[in-house]
Amino acid sequence: MDEFERLLKKYERVDKDGRPLEEEPEGEITYFAEGEQEEFVRIPKERVAVVIGKKGRTKREIEKRTKTKIEIDSETGEVFITATKETDDPLAVWKARDVIMAIGRGFSPERAFRLFNEGETLEILNLTDVIIGNDKNALPRVRGRIIGRKGRTREIIEEMSGADISVYGKTVAIIGNPIQVEVAKTAVEKLAKGSPHGVVYRYLERRKKDLELESTTYYEALGGETGDEWEE
């Protein structure tokens, strides 16, 4: 089969039962192509083993939850996520992508799997886009300010915002609902730009008063659905 025929078959019109349409149908037409939904991401090579998990368990769990197929190149860190015949969630490929990206940015699988919960999102902040000036020592210093002594600053941001945070390399990854993510991101950016810790903590304290109500309203609008727990 030449390339033209292959592409023609791939985008062949089918009815809702998967049968080829021989005549112009009445109503809606469905265009079907198995494996058409796919995503590609590249993660640090040192995080590949974490994405795969012991005896492949983490990778299989992601595939099971999203009903997708995941292929990982251990040499390059390239990851391909593809929809399968069983995929029934139109967002499944993107959910799998975000979970893999989160693990690649330093989250444990347990924390990254929070993204399977309804309404949770991932945001990755590149610190080099936030740091002011060209001081070569700025990045380590900023990372230290965000993490804090024995990780206390990061813990405070998590406690006050409700978001999960991972500081890895040049990035800060944040998981939470959009309200939590925005508050945590603002706190991180303030620290990266030199705001004193006390100022950032007071900002978090002010926002905490509204966060619980706003988050409750947000989840109620989504129907109050949550994901299942999973442990390695």
N, C-alpha and C positions, 0 to 999 in steps of 0.2 A: 504494500500500500504506500503510495507516494505521500509527500507532505501535505499536498492539497486535500487529498481524500481523507487523510487522518484528521485534519482540522475540520473538514466538513462533517465527518462522523461525530467528532467531539462536541460540536455545537448543534447537532441534529435536534429538531423540535420533537418533544415528546408530550404525551398527555399526562394526566395526574397519576396514571397507573404505570407509566414508563413505556407505553407502547408508542412507536413512531406514528406521527400524524400523516395520513395520506391525503387528506383533504383539508381545506381551510376550516377550522373548527369554529363553533360559536363560543363566545366568552373568552376567558383568559387563556393565554398561551404560556406554558412553562418551558424555559430553556434549561437544559440539564447537561452537566458535564462533570462526571465523577473526578474528584481530586482537583476541581477548578479552584476551590478555596485553599489557599496556601500562604504561608508566611515564612520569612527567612530572617534569622537573627544571628549575630555573632557574639559569643560570650568569651570571657578570658579563659585561656586553656586550663589554668589551674582550678577553674570552677566546673569543668566538664564532669569530673568524677562525682561532684555533689549533685549535679543535675541527673546523672545516671543513677546514683544511689547504690547501696550495697546489693550486689547481684541484680542490678537493674530495677530495683523496687520503685525508686522515685519516678523514673521515666515511665514505668508501667502504670503507676498510680495516676500520673498526669494524663496518659493516654486513655485510661479507664474512665476518668471523670469527664473528659471532653469528647471521648469517642473519636479521637484523631490518631494519626500515625506520626511518630516523631523519629527522625533520623539525625544522628549526631556524628560529626566528624571530629574525633578526639584530637587529631593532629592540628586542626585549624580553629576549632571552637565554633564551627559553623553548624547551625541547627535548622532543620527544615521541618515545618509542621504542616500536615496536609489533612484535609477532610477525608472521611471514609464513607462507605455506604451507610454506616450506622450513625453518622453524625446527624443529630437532630436539632442542635442549637446553632443558629446562624452566627453566634458570637464565639463558638467553641474554639476556633483556630486562634482568635485573638486572645482569649482567656489563657490558652496554653502558652502562647507567646509571652504574655505578661508574667506568668508564673516563672517561666524559664529565665526571662530577663531579670526578675527579682532575685532568683537564686544566683544568677551570674553577677549581680551587684552586691553579693555578700549576705543575703538573707538565708537562713536555714530553710529547708523545705517546709517545716512546720509553720514558720511565719509567712513564707511566700504563699502557702495554700490559703491564707486569708483572702486572697484574690478570687477564690472560688465563691465567696459569699456575695450575695446580691448587693450591688451598689458600691463595692470596694474598687478602688482604682490604684494605679501605680504611677508615680511621678519620679523622674530621675533628674536631679539638678546637677549640672556640671559646675563645679566650684570655680573653674578657670573663667567662666563667664560672669562670675559675681565678684571675684576678688579685684580690688582696686590697686593699681600699680603693677610694677614689673619685678618686684623683689623676689628672687629665686627661692627664698626661704618662706615666702608667704603661704604657700599651700600647706606645708607641714604645720605651720603655726595656726592656720585657720582650722585645719582638721583637729588639732588639739583643743581649740576653743569650743568646737562643736561637740566633741566627745567628752571633754572635761576630765578632771582627775578621777581615775578609776571608773570612767564612763558615766559619771554622775550627771553631767549636763545633758547628755543624750537621754538618759533615763527621765530626767525632769521634763524634757520636751515631750517625750512619749506619754508620761503620766498626765501632763496638763492638756495635751492635744487629743489623746486617744489614738494617735497614729503610731505605726511602727517605723523605725528609722535604721538604716544601715549606712555607715560611712565606709566607703571602699574606694581606694585609689583616689581619683580626682572627682568622684561623684558622691552625692548623698541621695539615696533612694528612699522614698516615703510611700507607705501603704496605709490606706484608710479611706473613709468616705470623702467626697470632695471638700466638705467643710473642714474635716480634721486635717486633710492634706494641705489645704491653704494656710491654716494656722501654723502647722509645723514648718511649712516651707518659708513663711514669713519670718519665723523665729530663726531658722537656719541662715537665711539671707541677712538678717540683722547682725548676727554674730560674725558672718563672713565679711561684712562691711565695717566691722569694728565697734559695733554697739557694745557697751558694757553688759556683763551678764545680768546685773541687777535690773537694767532697763528691759532686757528680754524677758526675764522672769516676771516682771510686773505686767508686761504685755500679755504673757500667757495667762496670768492670774485674771486679768480683765476679761480675756476672751473665754476663759473656762466657764464663767458665769452664764454665757450664752450658748456654749458648745453643746451641752447636754440637751437643751431644749431644741436647738436647731437639728441636731443629729437624730433625735427621736422623731421629729416631724419628717425628716428626710426618709428614715426607714419605714415610717408608717405609709408614706406616699408610695413606697416600693412594695408594700404588702407585708412588711415585717419579716421577710424571708432571710434565713441565714444558711451558711454552709455546714457541712459535717466536719467533725474533728478528725485529724489523722496524725499518727505519730510514727516516726522512723523506728 
